[in-house]
């Protein structure tokens, strides 16, 4: 499961540059005869995490890779598709082939989520500014059922107002085209408007606070993510648009179904690193302080 970031969110496409990469990728996939799910599986075996939605956007020309982690995966993708080394990379604009650190002081959604363009459009429609509430800490608690699907996913966030009058925030869930994702408020918030993209299993929701906040005011909220479909759980990814003091991901597995191994992945700007994660009883946890901008994630295998 991803919140991976998610790529639609990496770089918009325009003109012949976008078409040449999309066309080359589409032709290579057709000739190789592999489904996008199989390609994703082969990439994961080589240490690259890309969603089926991301690959679909790339081959349709709706987006193209420009994150360091995505560009690093192109060599393996060329190998999987049995095309000459560099034949896909060369289709990208020269300035995208060796990206440096982001120049903007305010992180965009694009480098974090695969479906970033859709998220940007939704947030603009809702008229919500990401920067008006500082995310201080977030705790994701996911319970995995005996059939290895997601049961419960609770989120508890502590936030602080950076401007006066802020009375809402935005949450994003999904990028697996299975069922319909939805959000349920649990504490100190109410559900406002929602924008759904069923084709990619994405929902962007406006969450309303009980009253407007003054600068510096803290608030603790709790809400739950769910999906009408049965999503097999083998990962959880938390995107951080801004530096965040604390991120805790806790996954509880229903015995006797417990993973045999797990690993953590930390993405901060152009740095993408992986490290082993401890499976303790029927829990896998990851605590990261001073995280982001970027992503904190847990992956496990059965």
C-alpha positions in Angstrom: 0.0 0.0 0.0 1.2 3.4 -0.7 0.6 6.9 0.0 3.4 6.7 -2.3 4.2 9.0 -3.4 3.6 9.1 -5.0 5.1 9.5 -11.5 2.1 11.7 -11.9 3.5 13.7 -9.0 7.1 13.8 -10.3 7.0 15.8 -13.4 4.2 17.0 -15.7 4.6 16.3 -19.4 4.6 18.5 -22.4 5.5 18.3 -26.1 7.7 15.9 -27.9 10.0 15.2 -24.9 7.2 13.6 -23.0 5.9 11.7 -26.0 9.3 10.1 -26.8 9.8 8.6 -23.4 6.2 7.4 -23.1 6.3 5.9 -26.6 9.6 4.2 -26.0 8.4 2.7 -22.8 5.1 1.6 -24.2 6.7 -0.1 -27.2 9.2 -1.9 -24.9 6.4 -3.1 -22.6 4.3 -4.4 -25.5 7.3 -6.2 -27.1 8.3 -7.8 -23.8 4.7 -9.0 -23.1 4.8 -8.3 -19.4 1.9 -6.9 -17.3 2.6 -3.8 -15.2 2.1 -5.9 -12.1 4.9 -8.3 -13.2 7.2 -5.4 -14.0 6.5 -4.0 -10.6 7.3 -7.3 -9.1 10.6 -7.6 -10.9 11.6 -4.0 -9.9 10.9 -4.8 -6.3 13.1 -7.8 -6.4 15.9 -5.5 -7.6 15.2 -3.0 -4.7 13.0 -0.5 -6.5 9.6 0.5 -5.2 7.3 1.7 -8.0 3.5 1.4 -8.1 1.5 0.0 -11.0 -0.1 3.4 -11.2 3.3 5.1 -11.7 4.3 2.8 -14.5 0.9 3.3 -16.2 1.3 7.1 -16.0 4.8 6.9 -17.5 3.7 4.8 -20.5 0.6 6.9 -21.1 2.7 10.1 -21.1 0.7 11.6 -18.2 4.0 11.9 -16.2 7.7 11.0 -16.4 10.3 10.1 -13.9 12.4 12.9 -12.4 13.0 11.9 -8.8 16.3 10.4 -7.9 14.8 7.1 -6.8 12.8 6.8 -10.0 15.7 7.6 -12.2 17.8 5.0 -10.4 15.1 2.4 -11.3 15.3 3.0 -15.0 18.5 0.9 -15.5 16.7 -2.1 -13.9 13.6 -1.3 -16.0 15.6 -1.4 -19.2 17.1 -4.8 -18.1 13.6 -6.2 -17.3 12.2 -5.0 -20.7 15.3 -6.4 -22.5 16.1 -3.1 -24.3 19.6 -1.5 -24.8 21.1 0.1 -21.7 20.3 3.8 -21.6 17.6 3.6 -24.3 14.9 4.8 -22.0 17.0 7.3 -20.0 18.1 9.0 -23.2 14.5 9.9 -24.0 14.3 12.2 -21.0 15.3 15.9 -21.1 19.0 16.3 -20.3 18.3 18.4 -17.2 16.2 15.6 -15.7 18.8 12.8 -16.0 21.0 14.0 -13.1 18.7 15.9 -10.7 20.2 17.8 -7.8 18.6 18.7 -4.5 15.3 20.5 -4.7 15.7 24.3 -5.0 12.5 25.3 -3.4 12.2 25.9 0.3 8.6 24.7 0.3 8.4 21.1 -0.8 5.9 20.2 -3.5 3.7 17.1 -3.4 5.3 15.8 -6.5 8.5 14.3 -5.0 6.5 12.5 -2.4 3.5 10.9 -4.0 3.1 8.9 -7.3 -0.2 10.7 -7.9 1.1 14.1 -7.0 -0.5 15.9 -10.0 -4.0 14.7 -9.0 -3.3 15.7 -5.4 -2.1 19.2 -6.4 -5.2 19.7 -8.5 -7.5 18.5 -5.6 -5.8 20.7 -3.0 -6.1 23.7 -5.3 -9.8 23.0 -5.8 -10.4 22.6 -2.0 -8.4 25.9 -1.4 -6.3 24.4 1.4 -2.7 25.5 2.1 -0.4 22.7 3.3 1.7 25.2 5.2 -1.1 26.6 7.5 -0.8 23.6 9.9 2.7 22.4 10.9 2.7 18.6 11.3 4.6 18.0 14.6 4.1 14.3 14.9 2.1 11.5 13.3 1.4 7.9 14.4 0.2 5.4 11.9 -1.2 2.2 13.4 -2.1 -0.6 10.9 -3.6 -3.9 11.8 -3.1 -6.7 9.3 -5.7 -9.5 9.3 -5.0 -13.3 9.0 -5.7 -13.2 5.2 -2.8 -10.6 5.0 -5.2 -7.7 4.1 -5.5 -4.4 5.9 -8.0 -4.4 8.7 -7.6 -1.2 10.7 -5.6 1.9 9.9 -5.7 4.7 12.5 -3.8 7.9 12.3 -3.1 10.3 15.2 -1.6 13.6 14.3 -0.4 16.5 16.4 -0.4 19.8 14.5 0.3 23.5 15.2 -1.2 26.5 13.5 1.3 28.7 11.6 -1.4 31.4 10.7 -4.5 32.7 12.5 -7.9 31.5 11.5 -6.9 28.1 10.1 -9.8 25.7 10.6 -9.2 22.7 8.3 -6.5 20.5 6.9 -6.2 17.9 4.1 -5.5 14.2 4.1 -4.6 11.9 1.2 -5.1 8.2 1.1 -4.4 5.5 -1.5 -2.9 4.8 -4.9 -4.0 1.2 -5.2 -6.8 0.8 -7.7 -8.7 -1.7 -5.5 -12.1 -0.8 -4.1 -12.9 2.7 -2.9 -10.8 4.4 -0.2 -12.5 6.6 2.4 -11.7 8.6 5.5 -13.6 8.5 8.9 -13.0 11.2 11.5 -12.5 10.0 15.0 -11.4 12.8 17.3 -11.3 16.7 17.1 -12.2 16.8 13.3 -15.1 16.3 10.9 -15.2 15.2 7.3 -15.7 18.0 4.8 -15.5 17.8 1.0 -13.8 14.8 -0.7 -12.4 14.4 -4.2 -12.0 10.8 -5.4 -10.1 9.2 -8.3 -11.4 5.6 -8.4 -9.1 4.6 -11.3 -6.0 4.9 -9.1 -7.7 4.3 -5.8 -7.1 7.8 -4.5 -9.1 10.1 -2.1 -8.3 13.6 -1.0 -10.3 14.7 1.9 -10.9 18.1 3.7 -11.0 17.6 7.4 -12.7 20.4 9.4 -11.5 21.4 12.9 -14.0 22.3 15.6 -12.9 25.9 15.8 -10.5 28.4 14.1 -7.0 28.3 15.6 -4.6 31.1 16.6 -0.9 31.2 15.6 0.9 28.5 17.7 -2.2 26.7 18.9 -1.7 22.9 19.0 -4.4 20.4 18.1 -4.5 16.6 18.3 -6.7 14.8 15.7 -7.4 11.2 15.0 -9.0 9.7 11.9 -9.2 6.3 10.2 -8.5 5.2 6.6 -10.4 2.3 5.1 -11.2 0.7 1.8 -14.2 -1.2 0.4 -11.8 -3.6 -1.3 -9.5 -6.2 0.3 -6.0 -4.8 -0.1 -3.1 -7.2 0.6 -0.7 -5.5 2.9 3.0 -5.7 2.2 4.1 -2.1 2.9 3.1 1.2 4.4 4.5 4.5 3.2 4.2 7.9 4.9 5.0 11.0 2.9 6.3 14.1 4.6 5.9 17.4 2.7 7.9 19.4 5.3 10.4 18.5 8.1 8.4 16.6 10.8 9.7 16.1 14.3 8.4 12.5 14.7 7.0 9.8 12.5 5.9 6.5 14.1 4.7 3.6 11.9 3.4 0.6 13.9 2.1 -2.5 12.2 0.3 -5.3 14.1 -0.1 -8.7 12.5 -2.8 -11.1 13.5 -1.2 -14.4 14.5 -0.2 -16.8 13.2 0.4 -14.7 10.1 3.7 -12.9 10.9 6.2 -11.6 8.3 9.6 -13.4 8.2 11.5 -10.2 7.4 11.0 -6.4 7.2 13.0 -3.4 6.1 12.7 0.4 6.5 13.1 2.9 3.7 14.0 6.6 4.3 13.8 9.1 1.5 15.0 12.7 2.1 15.4 14.8 -1.0 17.8 13.0 -3.3 18.9 10.5 -0.6 17.1 7.2 -0.7 18.4 4.5 1.8 17.1 1.2 3.1 17.9 -0.6 6.4 16.7 -3.7 8.2 13.6 -3.4 10.4 13.0 -5.6 13.5 10.1 -8.0 13.6 9.3 -8.2 17.3 6.6 -10.8 18.1 3.7 -9.8 15.9 4.7 -6.2 15.5 6.9 -4.2 13.1 7.6 -0.6 14.1 9.6 2.3 12.8 10.3 5.5 14.7 11.9 8.4 12.8 12.7 11.8 14.2 13.3 14.9 12.2 11.9 13.2 9.1 11.3 14.8 5.7 10.7 16.3 3.4 10.5 12.9 1.8 9.1 9.5 2.8 9.3 7.1 5.7 8.2 3.5 4.9 8.1 -0.1 6.1 8.1 -3.1 3.8 7.7 -6.7 4.8 7.8 -10.2 3.2 6.0 -13.4 4.2 
